[in-house]
Amino acid sequence: MYAATCQVCQDKARWSEEVIVVLVFAPGLTKPYPLIAAEGYRYCIGGSCDALLTLVRRAVASHPVTRSAGQWTRAIVLHADGSGTNVLWKGSGTVAMA
Ligand SMILES: [Zn+2]
């Protein structure tokens, strides 16, 4: 079971739906590359929390294909309930859209 406190924002966490796949878009990829999430992976969806960005960064860094594909520009996080969250890389900051 997940802890009540988020390790990224140190706040009381609300957890997302379980993550199934992270689709990574990057200049060095001809098509988006799917990274399969660890079973039961969830992230904190607190208002000012950047756990989602941390999730994408870790996923991209964990695989040699996405790691060597250049700066990712966009990622789509797909959840077990069929919903998805669009994450856009904006240089200094990152924008997440439901
Ligand atoms: Zn958090």
Boltz pocket constraint, residues with backbone or C-beta under 6 A from the ligand:
constraints:
  - pocket:
      binder: B
      contacts: [[A, 6], [A, 7], [A, 8], [A, 9], [A, 10], [A, 11], [A, 13], [A, 44], [A, 45], [A, 46], [A, 49], [A, 50], [A, 51]]
      max_distance: 6.0
